[in-house]
Amino acid sequence: MSSESKKVIRLNRIKTQQTSPGLIFNATNIGENLTGIGRYSLIIARYLLQHWQQPFTLYINAKAKKHFEEYASAGNIRVISGLTSPDLRFSGHLLRLLWTNKLSIGDRRTIIFNSSQLEASVFHSRQIITVHDLIPLIFPRYHLRQYHFLKHVLPHVLRKSLKVITVSQHTKELMMQHYGIDESKIVVIHNGVAFNIHPNEIQQAKQCLHEENHRHYILYVGRLSPTKNIERLIKAFDLFRHKYQIDCDLKLTGIRTSLNLKHLNISDSSQRHVQFLSNVSDPALKKLYLNARFLAFPSLYEGFGLPPLEAMAAGCPTLVSRVASLPEVCGDAAYYVDPYDVESIAEGFYQLFVNQTLRQSLIDKGLERVKNFCWEDSVKKHIEVLEQVIG
């Protein structure tokens, strides 16, 4: 084991007398670059720092410090090694899990809120844990390391936990089915949407879409992983451009890893229109939503699915898969496709590109739908759970 790894195992020795028997919020899953889970933890952490009157200690890793600059003077924030950051992928996840369990051994009295399943405290029963999805359990071939954790360790943790929060009814039902968790222990709290977009911004963006010199593009937002169905998404884009003779671009956010367009048999002309955008800031992401023709999100599975709601908040029509939690989240405000059928996805592209009546209907329904998903309401429900458990 490297000296840096040993340092992480030793870091921040937790002494019982230093921690009040209140609450520890383990938000070490917030990275420098925000994932969906990181954004969830960040929003809750900031709200608690601003509004919650109960004493608590917030743990973050060093790479997340930039997200808490305005709280630099807060006396209840503890910073651990950046080597535990999710930015470092598997090594970060592993070291964060080891650190979390060391923390729980060091303080048996305090209730710990672990804001994702990858920070499960194996040795600590006085915990609240959020389960965002069971993707590794459903798609083990893509997540073999996490599969064993979710298969053999997480069920034990959840049965011992005081409360389990999850972000969709679909995920709750899966936990009951696969793990036999008592329904009364599980609390469903939907995520919210952070974008606050003025109607005038949406109207101006839609007017620009009708200008002759406007370059149209289809947008994808999310990780570039196999369960996000990126290969079929790009194949559908290629089929759409050639079958319907429509000239446009496909913009994908997220860091491009092993995906090789040449291995997908995508035509050279379409490859030139596929653009990968990494490390997109929130203002830039909002602009992408506002100016996109529509959002394409044909994921194979989602525990919740935040990008479609973000798109709706920006008046952007949305194409999603009819699987998992997506119908629960999107309701009648999205165009649904079969994620395993490239032709179904391509046909959806065509309908959303040319059918202005359909587009306007989805825009109107989306703007209404997104009102049901407010972060402030979500955080208040989290606080209710925390206060119920603390007593």
BELHU-V387568 format. One record per backbone hydrogen bond with DSSP energy under -1.0 kcal/mol. NH is the residue of the N-H (numbers start at 0). CO is the residue of the C=O. E is the energy in kcal/mol with one decimal. If there is no record, write none. Layout:
# BELHU-V387568
[[NH	CO	E] [NH	CO	E]]
This chain:
# BELHU-V387568
[[5	1	-2.3] [6	2	-2.0] [7	3	-1.8] [8	4	-2.0] [9	5	-1.9] [10	6	-1.6] [17	14	-2.1] [18	15	-1.3] [21	19	-1.7] [23	110	-2.6] [24	56	-3.1] [25	112	-2.3] [26	24	-1.2] [26	58	-1.9] [29	26	-1.4] [38	34	-2.5] [39	35	-2.0] [40	36	-2.5] [41	37	-2.4] [42	38	-2.4] [43	39	-1.9] [44	40	-2.6] [45	41	-2.7] [46	42	-1.9] [47	43	-2.4] [48	44	-2.4] [49	45	-1.7] [50	46	-2.8] [51	47	-1.3] [56	22	-2.2] [57	75	-3.0] [58	24	-2.5] [59	77	-2.4] [61	79	-1.7] [63	60	-2.0] [64	61	-1.3] [66	63	-1.7] [67	64	-1.9] [70	67	-1.6] [71	68	-1.4] [73	70	-2.0] [77	57	-3.2] [79	59	-2.5] [83	80	-1.5] [84	81	-1.7] [87	84	-1.6] [88	85	-1.9] [92	88	-2.7] [93	89	-2.8] [94	90	-2.4] [95	91	-2.1] [96	92	-2.1] [97	93	-2.3] [98	94	-2.5] [99	95	-2.6] [100	96	-2.0] [101	97	-1.9] [102	98	-2.6] [103	99	-2.1] [104	100	-1.6] [105	101	-2.0] [106	102	-1.1] [110	21	-1.1] [111	125	-2.0] [112	23	-3.3] [113	127	-2.7] [114	25	-1.3] [118	115	-1.6] [119	116	-1.1] [126	124	-1.8] [127	111	-2.8] [128	162	-1.7] [129	113	-2.0] [130	164	-2.9] [137	133	-1.5] [138	134	-3.0] [141	138	-1.3] [146	142	-2.3] [147	143	-1.3] [149	145	-2.7] [150	146	-2.5] [151	147	-2.5] [152	148	-1.8] [153	148	-2.6] [156	152	-1.8] [157	153	-2.9] [158	154	-2.0] [159	155	-1.2] [160	156	-1.4] [161	126	-2.3] [162	126	-1.0] [163	184	-2.4] [164	128	-2.4] [165	186	-2.4] [171	167	-1.8] [172	168	-2.4] [173	169	-1.8] [174	170	-2.3] [175	171	-2.2] [176	172	-2.1] [177	173	-3.1] [178	174	-2.3] [184	181	-1.6] [185	182	-1.1] [186	163	-2.9] [188	165	-2.9] [192	372	-1.3] [200	197	-1.1] [201	197	-1.5] [202	198	-2.5] [203	199	-2.5] [204	200	-2.1] [205	201	-2.3] [206	202	-1.9] [207	203	-1.7] [208	204	-1.2] [209	206	-1.1] [210	207	-1.5] [213	210	-1.6] [217	248	-3.0] [218	293	-2.4] [219	250	-2.6] [224	222	-1.1] [227	224	-1.6] [228	225	-2.0] [232	228	-2.0] [233	229	-2.4] [234	230	-2.3] [235	231	-2.7] [236	232	-1.8] [237	233	-2.2] [238	234	-2.5] [239	235	-2.7] [240	236	-2.3] [241	237	-1.8] [242	238	-3.0] [243	239	-1.9] [248	215	-1.8] [249	272	-2.8] [250	217	-3.0] [251	274	-2.9] [252	219	-2.3] [253	276	-1.5] [263	260	-1.3] [264	261	-1.0] [265	260	-1.1] [270	266	-2.3] [271	267	-1.5] [272	269	-1.8] [273	270	-1.4] [274	249	-3.0] [276	251	-3.3] [284	280	-2.6] [285	281	-2.5] [286	282	-1.8] [287	283	-2.0] [288	284	-2.4] [289	285	-2.4] [290	286	-1.8] [292	216	-2.9] [294	316	-2.8] [295	218	-3.3] [296	318	-2.5] [298	296	-1.3] [299	226	-2.6] [309	305	-2.1] [310	306	-2.6] [311	307	-2.2] [312	308	-2.2] [314	311	-1.8] [315	310	-2.6] [318	294	-2.8] [319	334	-2.5] [321	336	-1.8] [322	320	-1.4] [324	301	-1.5] [325	322	-1.6] [328	324	-2.2] [329	325	-3.2] [330	326	-1.9] [332	329	-2.3] [334	317	-2.8] [336	319	-1.9] [340	337	-1.7] [344	340	-1.9] [345	341	-2.6] [346	342	-2.5] [347	343	-1.8] [348	344	-2.1] [349	345	-2.1] [350	346	-2.5] [351	347	-2.4] [352	348	-1.7] [353	349	-2.3] [354	350	-1.9] [355	353	-1.3] [358	354	-2.5] [359	355	-2.7] [360	356	-2.0] [361	357	-2.4] [362	358	-2.3] [363	359	-2.5] [364	360	-2.5] [365	361	-2.5] [366	362	-2.2] [367	363	-1.3] [368	364	-2.9] [369	365	-2.4] [370	367	-1.0] [371	368	-1.9] [372	369	-1.8] [377	373	-2.2] [378	374	-3.0] [379	375	-2.1] [380	376	-1.8] [381	377	-1.8] [382	378	-2.5] [383	379	-1.9] [384	380	-1.6] [385	381	-2.6] [386	382	-3.0] [387	383	-1.9] [388	384	-2.1] [389	385	-2.7] [390	386	-2.3]]
